[in-house]
């Protein structure tokens, strides 16, 4: 066993791991700009030769007490073509608006969205993973609570395009890796995600709104999916954000909508919108 911690904190605190002397922890300070994609690549570079399974865990994940026992039991009998398996997220979707449209047969017919968990539609939009009641094959996996076969990752890293907050880096990484084998969500290996994106600033929402457009279009073009469907989905997302301003009584979401508009404008009228 090997535990690798890649710390991008403004003030590194290596002393926090020193009390766990009975665990094989390798602590490393990340020198570059904080980025989920780049930090996971740095962790991959530290993996020992004798490791067979590689897992990624975010710092806001809480596992059930038997989650790893259930996950390892799955891997002991997993078919050889399974390349990645995620823990089962115990969390319900809480989107206040747009749910009926998103999960409608019309949206599926248009190729905008799907009803199946862990699916990737032609538009590039992906459905949520949790919670499943039985082991379920999917087309993508979250990167914060998952185990991968090491051989799958020997020549496969997170795309450096996804910087900073790295929105959709897990979709891109797992969708690519899944072309080499099956992706599965293990029903009995459960966890919860304690989000810490509360009370964010208007500036953050504006930047995220642009990132929604920029990163989704990059994913769609990279994997040869439908660009026009992606644009249609982005326009619908913009409309839903405006509705949420009223429904959720959160004026700060206007900044997200403004970011969406800026991202759409850049994608249509700038020669290099990814910069």
PERAVEN-V271002 format. One line per field, one symbol per residue. ss: DSSP state (h for helix, s for strand, l for the rest). phi: phi as a letter, one per 40 degrees, with the letter a starting at -180 (. if undefined). psi: psi as a letter, one per 20 degrees, with the letter a starting at -180 (. if undefined). A space follows every 10 residues. Layout:
ss: ???
phi: ???
psi: ???
//
This chain:
ss: llssssslll lllhhhhlll llllsssssl lllllhhhhh hhhhllllll llssssslll ssslllhhhh hhhhhhllll lssssssssl llllllllhh hhllhhhhhh llllllllls lllllsllll lllllsssll llllsssssh hhhlllllll llllllllhh hhhhhhhhhh lsssssssss ssslllllll lhhhhhhhhh hhhhhhhhhh hhllllhhhh hhhhhhhhhh hhhhhhhlll llhhhhhhhh hhhhhhhhhl lllll
phi: .abbbbbbcc bdbccccccc ccbccbbbcc cccdadcccc cccdcccccc cbbbbbbccb bbccdbcccc ccccccbcdc ccbabbcccc accbccbgcc cccccccccc gcabcccgcb cdcgcbcccb bbcadbcbba bcccaabbcc ccccbbbccc dcbfcgdgcc cccccccccc icbbbccccb abbccbbcfc ccccccccdc cdcdcccccc ccbgcccccc cccccccccc ccccdcccfb dccdcccccd ccccccccbb cbccc
psi: qppppoojqh nqmhhhihim ijqmpopppp happpgghhh hhhhiipqhj phppqpprik poqqhjghgh ghhghhjqqh jphqpqropm pqpjphqigg ghjqhghghi khrqiqpkqo rhiiqqqrhr qqiqppprir qqiimqpqph hhihkorppi hnrchkpjhh ggghhghiij aqpqpoginq rqonpllqlq rhgghghhgh hggghghggg hhjkaoghhg gghhhghghh ghhhgggiln hhihhghhhg gggggghhiq hmii.
//
